[in-house]
Amino acid sequence: MFSENFWPAVGEFCVSVAFGAILFAILFSVLSIKSRDELKLILAKRAAYLSFFLLTAATLILVWSFLTDNFLIRYVYAYSNREMPIIYKFTALWGGQDGSLLFWLWINALYMAGVLFFHRHSDRRLMPYLIICFGLILIFFCSLILYSDNPFAVFPEAPNDGRGLNPLLQNPSMAIHPPSLYLGFVGMSVPFAFAMAALMSGELGIRWIVASRIWTLVAWFFLSIGNILGAQWAYEELGWGGFWGWDPVENAALLPWLTATAFLHSVMIQEKRGMLKLWNMNLIVLSFALTILATYLTRSGVVQSVHSFASSDLGYFFLSFLIIVLMSSFSLIWYRRHQLRSENIFESFLSKESAFVVNNIALVGSAFVILWATLFPSVSELITGTRIIVGPPFFNQMLAPFGIVLLILTGVGPVIAWRKASEKNLKESFVFPVILGCLASVTLLLFGLTDWYVVLTAFGAAFVMTTIGMEFYKGGRARVVAHGESWAEALFRACFRNHRKYGGYIVHLGIVAMFVGIAGASYKRVYEFDVTPGQRHQFENYEIHYHGLQFRDQPNQYEHHAVIDLYVNGQFRRTMKPARFFYKIQEQPSTEVDIYSRLKEDVYFILGSFAPVVGEAKIRVLLQPYIIWLWLGGAILVIGGLITLMPSLGFQLRPKEIKRLKKNE
């Protein structure tokens, strides 16, 4: 019905018209501020909505081009081919630089439309400033697509087939991991827009902080999912047995999560006591700036990473944008600094306020160490001409103390009293947890586990689980006594009636489980075997029986699978099939591991070199203690995040918040 040229032309037209609509929205927002004309603000909103629908159309056109193998489009040719499974044709949208920019732009427009919709009956004084802030961000990304990296650029004539997606990205988790990270990264623009709107308008009461807290939680939630799935992808797909290598791009994804976590804790002090206003404003700016920095690192070629896009001049645009964001933001903060003074002072070190401040110092301190160590190789090369590499041992050694402090504070912060903890509060809240924590540490020492990080992790895990368990017991018991409910019903109702409190507790439990999984990595064992068909090998309480190699000719790749029976304590458990793939179009190999997971440890199989004719192979087996607790902890964290978020999806203020709003206004 339409020629191959039609859809890319329509896609580019949609982005161009969206660019104009955003300019229109900014203009009429400015005019509505000057004239206080409601009609101009309505027109600005409609133009903003129009830009969202146009960018949605452009994104769908690019997805449709992948699904229909429209190789006339250069981007489709570069990241797809006819034999590639449909799921990966869909995920190819964000597989390269041009498409990922369009995806980023669309998500930003989606967030803008969401803010305009959910806050349509409130925040009238902030609304034009919000549109201006969102609009300027969208203008930047639209400009990149229209004038630098156009995903709708075409060939003079369509090739017969494409080159296909990078084999490392052809993994089911890549259908969720990058979108989650993008939703988290781009989501940081919402609290940033609220902060800038509050600074520009002078409306620095509690309303903007309540709104930005909700949206920060949304962004934090998706960043959490993205980082957890990224670690799982590295563990399952890269064939090295690790889950976090302190890669520069991995670090860049972690940085805004750390600062956003700090904000979500310190903002409680601002809501409750009117303190840390200036600090929270800076945290929001820093969180947004770190997402731009992460994008710069990914696309500039400044850092070397398996995750980064090809080096391009795009990095200079992001660096310039980052400098403009920081200069303009901190200028506004300086201008409004007198309105950002705290209303109260710290009354005692033994208080919830102090615990949250120490938590913030540890989180931001961790972010600083990671940022400096990530950039140091490039800085050293710029100054001395020699690139000095900072490896994982440095990160592990420097950040382990921060991690232990954060783990223990996970149990302290929720239960210690506001203002000043009494002796009674301290005894009731911490004596029993400290005793159990010490018992956990002593137990490990008696079993010969002497690594200081592991021993302190055991103390922290037992301490935090006990404090949180006591809080659940108190909340459940209160409802059982007051309402005669069963324990299950009491706990369920307590969680959803005070969703922020108990959802946060569940998040903390998830973090404890993740710490246990990370600590277990200290005791990883490695075994290597040269095997021939029919051979058996025994190690610890495991035995493997190697049967040989299986060859499969798939449409997209050749596959060689090693067939290995795994026995545990003499009992057959599963046939393992670690493999090596060779992708035909890309002419690129990949390693496909096979994992037998238990609560105690993973048995991780890697197929090394092999001789197909005689069936000989080199098999590497890793025993990963308690690694499954990292993934279970991630799942618990996500569940806790959902509980915290769920009642907030309607963006309705609770009675206490409405009372505070009226008091401040």
Stockholm file with secondary structure:
# STOCKHOLM 1.0

chainA/1-665         MFSENFWPAVGEFCVSVAFGAILFAILFSVLSIKSRDELKLILAKRAAYLSFFLLTAATLILVWSFLTDNFLIRYVYAYSNREMPIIYKFTALWGGQDGSLLFWLWINALYMAGVLFFHRHSDRRLMPYLIICFGLILIFFCSLILYSDNPFAVFPEAPNDGRGLNPLLQNPSMAIHPPSLYLGFVGMSVPFAFAMAALMSGELGIRWIVASRIWTLVAWFFLSIGNILGAQWAYEELGWGGFWGWDPVENAALLPWLTATAFLHSVMIQEKRGMLKLWNMNLIVLSFALTILATYLTRSGVVQSVHSFASSDLGYFFLSFLIIVLMSSFSLIWYRRHQLRSENIFESFLSKESAFVVNNIALVGSAFVILWATLFPSVSELITGTRIIVGPPFFNQMLAPFGIVLLILTGVGPVIAWRKASEKNLKESFVFPVILGCLASVTLLLFGLTDWYVVLTAFGAAFVMTTIGMEFYKGGRARVVAHGESWAEALFRACFRNHRKYGGYIVHLGIVAMFVGIAGASYKRVYEFDVTPGQRHQFENYEIHYHGLQFRDQPNQYEHHAVIDLYVNGQFRRTMKPARFFYKIQEQPSTEVDIYSRLKEDVYFILGSFAPVVGEAKIRVLLQPYIIWLWLGGAILVIGGLITLMPSLGFQLRPKEIKRLKKNE
#=GR chainA/1-665 SS CCCTTHHHHHHHHHHHHHHHHHHHHHHHHHHHHHHCCHHHHHHHHHHHHHHHHHHHHHHHHHHHHHHTTCTTBHHHHHHCCTTSCHHHHHHGGGTSHHHHHHHHHHHHHHHHHHHHHHTTTSCTTTHHHHHHHHHHHHHHHHHHHHHTCCTTCBCSSCCSSCCCCCGGGCSGGGGTHHHHHHHHHHHTHHHHHHHHHHHHHTCCSSHHHHHHHHHHHHHHHHHHHHHHHHHHHHHHHSSSSCSCCCCHHHHHHHHHHHHHHHHHHHHHHHHHHSCCHHHHHHHHHHHHHHHHHHHHHHHHSSSCCTTCCCCCTHHHHHHHHHHHHHHHHHHHHHHTGGGGCCSSCCCCSSSHHHHHHHHHHHHHHHHHHHHHHHHHHHHHHHHHSCCCCCCHHHHHHHHHHHHHHHHHHHHHTTTSCSSSCCHHHHHHHHHHHHHHHHHHHHHHHHTTCCCHHHHHHHHHHHHHHHHHHHHHHHHHHHHHHHHCCCHHHHHHHHHHHSHHHHHHHHHHHHHHHHHHHHHHGGGCEEEEEEECTTCEEEETTEEEEEEEEEEEECSSEEEEEEEEEEEETTEEEEEECCEEEEETTTTEEEEECEEEECSSEEEEEEEEEEETTTTEEEEEEEEEETTHHHHHHHHHHHHHHHHHHGGGGGCCCCHHHHHHHHHHC
#=GC SS_cons         CCCTTHHHHHHHHHHHHHHHHHHHHHHHHHHHHHHCCHHHHHHHHHHHHHHHHHHHHHHHHHHHHHHTTCTTBHHHHHHCCTTSCHHHHHHGGGTSHHHHHHHHHHHHHHHHHHHHHHTTTSCTTTHHHHHHHHHHHHHHHHHHHHHTCCTTCBCSSCCSSCCCCCGGGCSGGGGTHHHHHHHHHHHTHHHHHHHHHHHHHTCCSSHHHHHHHHHHHHHHHHHHHHHHHHHHHHHHHSSSSCSCCCCHHHHHHHHHHHHHHHHHHHHHHHHHHSCCHHHHHHHHHHHHHHHHHHHHHHHHSSSCCTTCCCCCTHHHHHHHHHHHHHHHHHHHHHHTGGGGCCSSCCCCSSSHHHHHHHHHHHHHHHHHHHHHHHHHHHHHHHHHSCCCCCCHHHHHHHHHHHHHHHHHHHHHTTTSCSSSCCHHHHHHHHHHHHHHHHHHHHHHHHTTCCCHHHHHHHHHHHHHHHHHHHHHHHHHHHHHHHHCCCHHHHHHHHHHHSHHHHHHHHHHHHHHHHHHHHHHGGGCEEEEEEECTTCEEEETTEEEEEEEEEEEECSSEEEEEEEEEEEETTEEEEEECCEEEEETTTTEEEEECEEEECSSEEEEEEEEEEETTTTEEEEEEEEEETTHHHHHHHHHHHHHHHHHHGGGGGCCCCHHHHHHHHHHC
//
